[in-house]
Amino acid sequence: MNIDQLKTVLREIITKTDLTPCVVGHRGVGKTAAIVQVSAEIDFAYTALRLGQMEVGDLVGIPYRDGEVMHWSRPSWWPAADIKQTLVHCDELNRAQQEDTLQAIFQFVEPPAQGQQRALHTHKLAAQHRVVVAINPPDGSYQVAPLDRALLDRMIVLQVESDAECWGRYASRQEFDPQIRHFIAGNSSFLATGAESFDLQIEPSERAWEMVSTLKQNCRLPAELEMEVYSGVVGREAAVCFLSWCAEQRQRPLSAEQVLNSWEQFADQAASQRDDIQAACMSDLAGHLSDKIQLDAVQQDNLVAYIEVLPRDMRFGFVKSLLRIPAIATILSQDRYDHAVLDAISKISEEVA
Protein backbone atom coordinates (compact mmCIF):
# COMPACT_ATOMS: atom_id res chain seq x y z
CA MET A 1 0.00 0.00 0.00
CA ASN A 2 1.09 3.60 -0.46
CA ILE A 3 1.36 6.25 2.26
CA ASP A 4 -2.16 7.63 1.78
CA GLN A 5 -3.62 4.12 2.04
CA LEU A 6 -1.47 3.42 5.09
CA LYS A 7 -2.86 6.48 6.85
CA THR A 8 -6.41 5.33 6.16
CA VAL A 9 -5.73 1.92 7.67
CA LEU A 10 -3.83 3.34 10.66
CA ARG A 11 -6.70 5.67 11.52
CA GLU A 12 -9.15 2.76 11.57
CA ILE A 13 -6.96 0.45 13.65
CA ILE A 14 -5.82 3.06 16.18
CA THR A 15 -9.22 4.66 16.79
CA LYS A 16 -11.36 1.52 16.77
CA THR A 17 -9.17 -1.26 18.21
CA ASP A 18 -6.33 -1.80 20.68
CA LEU A 19 -4.29 -3.84 18.21
CA THR A 20 -0.68 -2.94 17.34
CA PRO A 21 0.08 -1.92 13.73
CA CYS A 22 3.63 -2.60 12.56
CA VAL A 23 4.58 -0.43 9.58
CA VAL A 24 7.26 -1.99 7.37
CA GLY A 25 8.93 -0.05 4.58
CA HIS A 26 12.21 1.03 3.04
CA ARG A 27 14.11 4.09 4.24
CA GLY A 28 12.65 7.46 3.30
CA VAL A 29 9.28 6.15 2.15
CA GLY A 30 7.49 8.19 4.82
CA LYS A 31 6.65 5.74 7.62
CA THR A 32 7.38 8.11 10.49
CA ALA A 33 5.80 11.12 8.78
CA ALA A 34 2.61 9.15 8.16
CA ILE A 35 2.38 8.04 11.80
CA VAL A 36 2.97 11.60 13.06
CA GLN A 37 0.34 12.98 10.66
CA VAL A 38 -2.25 10.36 11.66
CA SER A 39 -1.58 11.10 15.32
CA ALA A 40 -2.34 14.78 14.76
CA GLU A 41 -5.39 14.09 12.59
CA ILE A 42 -7.05 11.91 15.25
CA ASP A 43 -6.03 14.31 18.06
CA PHE A 44 -3.55 12.01 19.82
CA ALA A 45 -0.42 13.23 21.54
CA TYR A 46 2.70 11.66 20.01
CA THR A 47 5.62 9.99 21.78
CA ALA A 48 8.48 8.38 19.85
CA LEU A 49 10.84 5.69 21.19
CA ARG A 50 14.02 5.14 19.19
CA LEU A 51 14.59 1.58 20.29
CA GLY A 52 17.94 1.38 18.53
CA GLN A 53 19.23 3.89 21.12
CA MET A 54 17.55 2.48 24.22
CA GLU A 55 18.50 0.02 26.93
CA VAL A 56 16.26 -2.03 29.18
CA GLY A 57 16.40 0.61 31.93
CA ASP A 58 15.08 3.22 29.50
CA LEU A 59 12.00 1.04 29.01
CA VAL A 60 11.21 -0.48 32.40
CA GLY A 61 12.67 2.26 34.63
CA ILE A 62 15.27 2.19 37.39
CA PRO A 63 14.71 -0.11 40.39
CA TYR A 64 14.37 1.36 43.86
CA ARG A 65 13.46 -0.08 47.23
CA ASP A 66 10.58 0.97 49.44
CA GLY A 67 11.11 -0.87 52.69
CA GLU A 68 11.17 -4.55 51.82
CA VAL A 69 9.55 -4.06 48.39
CA MET A 70 11.36 -3.46 45.09
CA HIS A 71 9.73 -1.02 42.63
CA TRP A 72 10.65 0.39 39.22
CA SER A 73 10.43 4.11 38.53
CA ARG A 74 8.15 5.19 35.70
CA PRO A 75 10.17 6.12 32.58
CA SER A 76 9.93 9.79 31.60
CA TRP A 77 8.31 8.89 28.25
CA TRP A 78 5.54 6.77 29.79
CA PRO A 79 2.09 8.38 29.19
CA ALA A 80 0.36 9.02 32.50
CA ALA A 81 -3.17 7.75 33.09
CA ASP A 82 -4.64 11.25 33.46
CA ILE A 83 -3.39 12.85 30.21
CA LYS A 84 -4.98 12.97 26.75
CA GLN A 85 -4.82 9.94 24.49
CA THR A 86 -1.28 9.32 23.30
CA LEU A 87 0.21 7.32 20.44
CA VAL A 88 3.47 5.66 21.48
CA HIS A 89 5.59 5.06 18.39
CA CYS A 90 8.08 2.22 18.88
CA ASP A 91 10.45 3.13 16.06
CA GLU A 92 13.33 0.96 14.82
CA LEU A 93 12.03 -2.07 16.72
CA ASN A 94 14.35 -4.45 14.89
CA ARG A 95 17.35 -2.15 15.44
CA ALA A 96 17.42 -2.78 19.18
CA GLN A 97 21.12 -3.36 19.84
CA GLN A 98 20.69 -5.56 22.87
CA GLU A 99 18.70 -8.78 22.95
CA ASP A 100 17.24 -7.95 26.37
CA THR A 101 15.90 -4.62 25.00
CA LEU A 102 13.97 -6.49 22.33
CA GLN A 103 12.71 -8.96 24.92
CA ALA A 104 11.56 -6.11 27.16
CA ILE A 105 9.56 -4.34 24.45
CA PHE A 106 7.99 -7.66 23.40
CA GLN A 107 5.42 -7.39 26.18
CA PHE A 108 4.58 -3.78 25.36
CA VAL A 109 3.67 -4.33 21.69
CA GLU A 110 1.36 -7.22 22.56
CA PRO A 111 -2.31 -6.13 22.59
CA PRO A 112 -3.85 -6.50 26.05
CA ALA A 113 -5.98 -9.51 26.83
CA GLN A 114 -9.68 -8.86 27.28
CA GLY A 115 -10.30 -6.90 30.45
CA GLN A 116 -6.58 -6.27 30.98
CA GLN A 117 -4.26 -3.32 30.36
CA ARG A 118 -1.28 -3.20 28.06
CA ALA A 119 1.83 -3.46 30.22
CA LEU A 120 5.60 -3.12 30.30
CA HIS A 121 7.10 -4.89 33.28
CA THR A 122 5.27 -3.41 36.30
CA HIS A 123 3.84 -0.41 34.44
CA LYS A 124 0.24 -0.46 33.17
CA LEU A 125 -0.74 1.64 30.16
CA ALA A 126 -4.04 3.50 30.52
CA ALA A 127 -6.78 2.35 28.15
CA GLN A 128 -6.90 5.56 26.08
CA HIS A 129 -3.31 5.21 24.84
CA ARG A 130 -2.22 3.24 21.75
CA VAL A 131 1.00 1.72 20.39
CA VAL A 132 2.35 1.60 16.84
CA VAL A 133 5.59 0.03 15.57
CA ALA A 134 7.79 0.87 12.56
CA ILE A 135 10.66 -1.16 11.11
CA ASN A 136 12.79 -1.51 7.98
CA PRO A 137 12.42 -4.85 6.17
CA PRO A 138 15.00 -7.54 7.03
CA ASP A 139 16.05 -8.00 3.40
CA GLY A 140 19.81 -7.55 3.84
CA SER A 141 19.75 -3.83 3.02
CA TYR A 142 19.66 -2.73 6.67
CA GLN A 143 21.49 -3.48 9.89
CA VAL A 144 18.49 -4.98 11.59
CA ALA A 145 17.73 -8.08 13.63
CA PRO A 146 15.21 -10.64 12.39
CA LEU A 147 11.94 -10.67 14.31
CA ASP A 148 10.76 -14.08 15.44
CA ARG A 149 7.30 -15.38 14.62
CA ALA A 150 6.04 -15.03 18.17
CA LEU A 151 6.65 -11.27 18.04
CA LEU A 152 5.20 -10.83 14.53
CA ASP A 153 2.17 -12.83 15.63
CA ARG A 154 1.28 -10.04 18.05
CA MET A 155 1.16 -7.25 15.45
CA ILE A 156 -0.62 -6.30 12.25
CA VAL A 157 2.12 -5.95 9.66
CA LEU A 158 1.36 -3.15 7.16
CA GLN A 159 3.72 -3.06 4.20
CA VAL A 160 4.16 0.38 2.64
CA GLU A 161 5.86 0.98 -0.69
CA SER A 162 6.96 3.96 -2.76
CA ASP A 163 4.27 5.42 -5.02
CA ALA A 164 5.04 8.22 -7.46
CA GLU A 165 1.51 9.63 -7.62
CA CYS A 166 1.16 9.63 -3.86
CA TRP A 167 4.53 11.34 -3.47
CA GLY A 168 3.60 13.86 -6.15
CA ARG A 169 0.53 14.93 -4.19
CA TYR A 170 2.62 15.27 -1.04
CA ALA A 171 5.33 17.23 -2.85
CA SER A 172 2.72 19.62 -4.23
CA ARG A 173 1.16 20.20 -0.80
CA GLN A 174 4.60 20.85 0.69
CA GLU A 175 5.54 23.15 -2.21
CA PHE A 176 8.68 21.27 -3.18
CA ASP A 177 10.86 22.83 -5.85
CA PRO A 178 8.90 22.68 -9.16
CA GLN A 179 11.84 21.24 -11.06
CA ILE A 180 12.10 18.36 -8.59
CA ARG A 181 8.37 17.65 -8.88
CA HIS A 182 8.38 17.78 -12.67
CA PHE A 183 11.48 15.61 -12.96
CA ILE A 184 10.06 12.87 -10.74
CA ALA A 185 6.71 13.05 -12.56
CA GLY A 186 8.49 12.05 -15.74
CA ASN A 187 11.14 9.80 -14.18
CA SER A 188 9.38 7.91 -11.38
CA SER A 189 12.04 5.19 -11.37
CA PHE A 190 14.33 7.68 -9.63
CA LEU A 191 11.91 8.27 -6.76
CA ALA A 192 13.16 5.23 -4.86
CA THR A 193 15.46 2.38 -5.81
CA GLY A 194 16.16 -0.95 -4.20
CA ALA A 195 14.35 -4.21 -3.62
CA GLU A 196 10.75 -4.27 -2.51
CA SER A 197 11.16 -7.51 -0.58
CA PHE A 198 9.17 -7.90 2.61
CA ASP A 199 9.72 -11.55 3.43
CA LEU A 200 8.66 -11.59 7.07
CA GLN A 201 7.35 -15.17 7.10
CA ILE A 202 3.95 -14.26 8.49
CA GLU A 203 1.81 -17.32 9.13
CA PRO A 204 -1.69 -17.93 10.52
CA SER A 205 -2.29 -18.76 14.16
CA GLU A 206 -5.17 -18.75 16.61
CA ARG A 207 -4.15 -15.28 17.85
CA ALA A 208 -3.82 -13.99 14.28
CA TRP A 209 -7.36 -15.06 13.34
CA GLU A 210 -8.65 -13.39 16.50
CA MET A 211 -7.03 -10.14 15.32
CA VAL A 212 -8.62 -10.53 11.87
CA SER A 213 -11.96 -10.97 13.62
CA THR A 214 -11.38 -7.76 15.59
CA LEU A 215 -10.53 -5.89 12.39
CA LYS A 216 -13.62 -7.16 10.55
CA GLN A 217 -15.95 -6.35 13.41
CA ASN A 218 -14.61 -2.88 14.21
CA CYS A 219 -12.87 -1.36 11.18
CA ARG A 220 -14.21 -0.17 7.84
CA LEU A 221 -11.28 -1.02 5.60
CA PRO A 222 -11.38 -0.12 1.90
CA ALA A 223 -12.10 -3.30 -0.07
CA GLU A 224 -8.91 -2.91 -2.11
CA LEU A 225 -6.81 -2.89 1.09
CA GLU A 226 -8.37 -5.83 2.92
CA MET A 227 -6.01 -8.31 1.24
CA GLU A 228 -2.91 -6.34 2.24
CA VAL A 229 -4.05 -5.83 5.83
CA TYR A 230 -5.10 -9.44 6.43
CA SER A 231 -1.91 -10.68 4.73
CA GLY A 232 0.00 -8.80 7.41
CA VAL A 233 -1.79 -10.82 10.08
CA VAL A 234 -2.24 -14.37 8.77
CA GLY A 235 0.04 -14.41 5.73
CA ARG A 236 -0.83 -13.97 2.07
CA GLU A 237 -1.92 -17.53 1.33
CA ALA A 238 -4.40 -17.62 4.21
CA ALA A 239 -5.67 -14.11 3.40
CA VAL A 240 -6.27 -15.02 -0.25
CA CYS A 241 -8.17 -18.17 0.72
CA PHE A 242 -10.23 -16.34 3.35
CA LEU A 243 -11.28 -13.44 1.11
CA SER A 244 -12.01 -15.81 -1.78
CA TRP A 245 -14.20 -17.83 0.56
CA CYS A 246 -15.98 -14.66 1.72
CA ALA A 247 -16.61 -13.61 -1.89
CA GLU A 248 -17.97 -17.05 -2.70
CA GLN A 249 -20.29 -16.92 0.31
CA ARG A 250 -21.63 -13.54 -0.80
CA GLN A 251 -22.64 -15.09 -4.11
CA ARG A 252 -24.71 -17.76 -2.36
CA PRO A 253 -28.26 -17.04 -1.21
CA LEU A 254 -28.80 -16.90 2.51
CA SER A 255 -30.49 -19.95 3.92
CA ALA A 256 -33.76 -19.88 5.83
CA GLU A 257 -31.85 -20.79 9.00
CA GLN A 258 -29.47 -17.86 8.57
CA VAL A 259 -32.35 -15.40 8.14
CA LEU A 260 -34.45 -16.75 10.99
CA ASN A 261 -31.73 -17.59 13.52
CA SER A 262 -28.82 -15.23 12.79
CA TRP A 263 -30.39 -12.11 11.33
CA GLU A 264 -28.06 -9.56 12.94
CA GLN A 265 -25.05 -11.35 11.50
CA PHE A 266 -26.47 -11.55 7.96
CA ALA A 267 -28.66 -8.43 7.72
CA ASP A 268 -26.22 -6.45 5.56
CA GLN A 269 -25.71 -9.39 3.21
CA ALA A 270 -29.46 -9.91 2.92
CA ALA A 271 -30.02 -6.30 1.92
CA SER A 272 -27.29 -6.38 -0.73
CA GLN A 273 -28.13 -9.68 -2.46
CA ARG A 274 -28.70 -9.51 -6.23
CA ASP A 275 -32.30 -10.00 -7.33
CA ASP A 276 -31.70 -13.54 -8.61
CA ILE A 277 -29.96 -14.52 -5.36
CA GLN A 278 -32.70 -12.78 -3.37
CA ALA A 279 -35.32 -14.81 -5.21
CA ALA A 280 -33.53 -18.04 -4.28
CA CYS A 281 -33.39 -16.95 -0.65
CA MET A 282 -37.12 -16.13 -0.64
CA SER A 283 -37.92 -19.49 -2.18
CA ASP A 284 -35.92 -21.32 0.48
CA LEU A 285 -37.64 -19.36 3.23
CA ALA A 286 -41.11 -20.00 1.82
CA GLY A 287 -40.41 -23.71 1.53
CA HIS A 288 -38.98 -23.84 5.03
CA LEU A 289 -41.94 -21.98 6.55
CA SER A 290 -44.51 -24.13 4.73
CA ASP A 291 -43.17 -27.17 6.59
CA LYS A 292 -45.45 -26.43 9.57
CA ILE A 293 -42.63 -25.16 11.78
CA GLN A 294 -43.23 -23.02 14.86
CA LEU A 295 -41.47 -19.65 14.99
CA ASP A 296 -40.53 -18.16 18.33
CA ALA A 297 -40.75 -14.39 18.94
CA VAL A 298 -37.18 -13.69 17.81
CA GLN A 299 -37.60 -15.69 14.61
CA GLN A 300 -40.84 -13.85 13.86
CA ASP A 301 -39.07 -10.51 14.24
CA ASN A 302 -36.21 -11.74 12.04
CA LEU A 303 -38.61 -12.82 9.30
CA VAL A 304 -40.30 -9.42 9.28
CA ALA A 305 -36.91 -7.67 9.34
CA TYR A 306 -35.98 -9.63 6.21
CA ILE A 307 -39.25 -8.63 4.53
CA GLU A 308 -38.43 -4.98 5.26
CA VAL A 309 -35.12 -5.04 3.38
CA LEU A 310 -36.69 -6.44 0.21
CA PRO A 311 -37.38 -4.14 -2.75
CA ARG A 312 -41.06 -3.17 -2.89
CA ASP A 313 -42.06 -5.48 -5.75
CA MET A 314 -40.22 -8.46 -4.30
CA ARG A 315 -41.70 -7.76 -0.87
CA PHE A 316 -45.21 -7.85 -2.35
CA GLY A 317 -44.63 -11.18 -4.07
CA PHE A 318 -42.99 -12.72 -1.00
CA VAL A 319 -45.73 -11.62 1.41
CA LYS A 320 -48.33 -12.93 -1.04
CA SER A 321 -46.70 -16.37 -0.96
CA LEU A 322 -46.38 -16.34 2.85
CA LEU A 323 -50.06 -15.49 3.36
CA ARG A 324 -50.89 -18.86 1.80
CA ILE A 325 -49.33 -20.49 4.89
CA PRO A 326 -51.94 -20.18 7.68
CA ALA A 327 -49.50 -20.12 10.58
CA ILE A 328 -47.37 -17.44 8.92
CA ALA A 329 -50.41 -15.44 7.86
CA THR A 330 -51.44 -15.29 11.52
CA ILE A 331 -48.00 -13.97 12.46
CA LEU A 332 -47.95 -11.30 9.74
CA SER A 333 -51.43 -10.08 10.64
CA GLN A 334 -50.25 -8.90 14.06
CA ASP A 335 -50.56 -5.13 14.51
CA ARG A 336 -46.89 -4.76 15.45
CA TYR A 337 -45.87 -5.84 11.93
CA ASP A 338 -48.13 -3.45 10.03
CA HIS A 339 -45.18 -1.20 9.18
CA ALA A 340 -43.60 -4.00 7.17
CA VAL A 341 -46.50 -5.84 5.52
CA LEU A 342 -49.57 -3.56 5.48
CA ASP A 343 -48.72 -2.08 2.10
CA ALA A 344 -48.36 -5.54 0.55
CA ILE A 345 -51.53 -6.86 2.18
CA SER A 346 -53.50 -3.83 0.96
CA LYS A 347 -52.30 -4.40 -2.59
CA ILE A 348 -53.26 -8.08 -2.41
CA SER A 349 -56.74 -7.09 -1.17
CA GLU A 350 -57.14 -4.74 -4.12
CA GLU A 351 -56.28 -7.57 -6.53
CA VAL A 352 -58.83 -9.87 -4.93
CA ALA A 353 -61.52 -7.17 -5.10
N, C-alpha and C positions, 0 to 999 in steps of 0.2 A: 504494500500500500504506500501511497505518497504521504507527504506531511499533512496535507489538508484532511485526508481520510483518517490518518492517525489521530488527529485532534478530535474528530467526530467520535471515534471509538473511545478515546480516553475520557471524554466528557461523560459518555454513557456509563462506563465502568466505574469511574470515580464517584459520580453523583448518585448512582443507583445501587451499587454493591460495595462490599468491603473486600473484594478480591484485589490481587496485586498484579497490575500490568508490568510486563518487562519489555521495554522497547529495545530492539536490536537493530543496529544499522551501522554503516561505515562512517568513518570520521567526516565531520563537516556536513552531514546530510540534514542536520537540524533537529536532532533528538532533544537536546536540552532546551533549545529555543521553543520547541513545540510544547514541552511540558510546562515551561514558565508561562507561556501564553495561555494555555488551558487553565492553569492555576488562577491567573488573573481574571479570565473570562467567567469562571464559576465562583469567583469571590472567595478563594482560599488563600491563606497566607502560604508562603513558600519557604521551605528549608532544604538546603542541599547538603548532602554528605558525600565528600570525595573519599570513597572507601580506599582508594589506592594510597591515601596519605594518612590513614587512621590505624590506630592500634586498638586492642581489645579494651583498654581503659577508656579510650575516647568514646566507646559505645556503651559499655556497661557502668561506667563511673568508677570512682576510686573508693576502695573499701575503708570503712571506719568502724570503730567499736563504740557501742552504747551499752555500758555495763558488760553483761555477759553475751550480748547479741551483736553479731556482725551485720552491718548494713553497707549499701553501696550508694554513694552520692548520685544525684540525678545529673546527667550530662547537661552542659549548657544549651545544647541544641534541642533537647527533648521538649516537645510541645506540652505545656501545662494543661491540666484538665479544664481550667476556667478561661481559656483564651479562644478566639475564633477558630473555626475549622482550618486545619493546616495540612498541606501536602508535603510529606517528607520524601525527598527525591534521593534515593540511594544510587548515586552515580558511580560508574566504574566498578560495579560489583565484582566482575571477574578480574579486576586489577589489584585486588587486595593482596598485599605483599606477604602477609603472614597467614598461614593456614588457620590459626586460631581466630583471626579476624573474620575470615569467611565463615567459620563455624559459629561465631557469635551472632553474625547478622542473619544466619539461617533462620533462627527463630522469629526474627522481626519481620521478614518478608512473608512468612506463612500467614494466610488469612486466619482470623480467630475462629475457633470452634463455636458452634451455636451457643449463645448465652454467655460466652467468654469475651475477654478483651485481648487485643493484640498485645504481645509482651516482648520485652527484651531483658532477659535475666530477671531481676526482681521488679523492674519497672513495667507498669501497665499503661498502655496508650488509651486515652479517652476515646469514646466511640465516634466523635465527630471528625477525628483526624484520619487521613488516608496515607498509603505508601505506594510509591511507584519506583520502578527500577529501570536503569538504562545501562546497556553494555555494548561493546563492539563484538562482532562475530568472531568466534575462535577458528578462523580460517587460515591461520599462519601469517596473516598480515600485521597482527598486533601482538604485543607482549602481554598476553592475557592467560589466565588459568582456565582450564576446561571446567564447566559446571556439571556436577553429577546429576543423574536423573532424578534423585530424590528432591533436589533443590528446584530443578526445572518443573517438577510435578506440582509445585506449590505456587506457580505463577502462570499468567496468561502471556505467552510470548507473542509480541506484535512486531512483525518484521517490516521495517520501513526502508524504501529504496529511493534513489534519486529520480526526479521527474522534472523534465525541462519545463513543461507548461506550468506546473505548480511553482517552480522556482521563479519563472518569469512573472507570475502574479505577485509573488513576494517582493521581487526586485523592483517592480513598478511601485508597489505600496511604499517601499523604503526609499524610493527615488535614487536608485543606484545610477551610476554614470550611464548615460544613454548608449555610449559606444559599447560598454560591457553588455548591456541588455540586448542590443541588436546583434552583437557578435554571437552570443550564446543562442539566440533565437535561430540563427542560421547554422550553427555548429554545435548542436546539443551534445555531440560525443565528447566535447571538451568540458562539459559541466562537471562530470565526475568520472574517473577511470578506476579500474580495479575490478576484481571478481565480485560477483553478487551472491556468493555462497553463504548460506545460513544453515549449515548442517549441524543442528543442535540435538538430533536424535530424540525428538519428542515422541513419546509413545502413550497410548491410552492406559488409564488406570481407573480404579474406583473413584479416587479423589478427583481426577480430571473430568470424569463424566458428571460428577456433582457440580463442578464449576461450570460446565456447559449448561447444565440445568439452570443454575443461577442466572447465567447470561440470558438464556431464552426467556425466563420468567420475568426478568426485571429490565432488560435493555432492549431498546428499539434500534437494532443494528441495520444499516443499509443492506439490502439483499446481496449486493455485489461484494460486500465485505465479510459476510458470514463465513465463507469458506476460509478466508485468511485468518480470521479470529479463532475459529474452532480448530484450525490446523495448528495454531499455537498453543492449544491445550491438549488435544488428543493425538496430534500427528496428522499429516495430510491424508494418508490412506483411510484412517478411521473417519475423518471429516468428510471426505468424498463419499464414502459409503453411507454415512448418516444423512447427509443432505440429499443424496439420491433417493434414499428410502423415504425421507420426508416428502420429496416431490412426488414420488410414486403414490404415497398415501393420499396426497391432495387430489390426485386424479381419480381416486376411488370414491364412490358414493358412501356417505356415512350409513352405518347400519342402524336398524331400529333400536338396538340396545344402546348404541352410542348416543342417539338423540334422547332416549327416554331416561337413561341412567347416568349419563355423563355430560349433560348439556353445557355446563359452564366451561368444560374443557374444549368442547367442539363447536361452540356457538359461532365463533368467527369463521371457521371453516364452512359451517352450514350456510352462513349468509353469503359466502363468496363462491359457492359451487356453480359451475356452468349449468345452463338449463337442462342439458341432456343428463348430466350427473344428478341434478336436483330431481329430475323425473324418476330416476332409478331409486333414489333415496325415498321419495314419496311412495313409490310402489312397494318397496320393502316394508315401510311403516304400515301401509294400509293392509298388506297381507299379514303382518305380525299382529295388528290390532283386531283383525277379523277372526283370530284364532281363540276367541272367547277368553282373553286374558283379563286379569283384574289390575287396574292401574291404581297405585297409591297416590296420595296428594302431590308428592314431589314429581312423580311421573306425569301426572295430569298437567301440572304447571309447565313441565318441560315440553310436552306435546304442543301446548298452546304457544309457548315461546318460539317453537320451531315454525308454527303456522304464521306467526307475526313477521318472521324474516323473509317469507316467501314473496315474490313479486305478486301484484294484485291478481293477475289472471291465473297464475298457478295456485294461489291461495284459494280462489273460488273453486277451481276444479278439485283440489285436494279436500276441502271441507265438504263438497258435494259427495265425494266418495266415502268420507268418514261418516256422514249422516245416515248412510245405509247400514251402518253397524249400530244396532240399538244401544248397546252399552256405551259406546263412544258418543252417540247422539245425545244421550242423557248428560254426559260430562260437558259437552260443548254448549248445552242449553243453559248452563248455570249463569246467573247474572254476572258473576265476577269475570266471565270470559267474553262479555259482550264486546269489549274494545277490540278483540281479535277476530271474532267470527260473525258479528252482527251484520256487517256489510255483505258478507258472502251469503248468509242465510236469507237476507232480504232479497238479494238477487235471485236466489233459487226460488223463493216464494213467488216472485214476479213471473218467472218462467212457467211455474205450475199454473198460475192464474191465466 
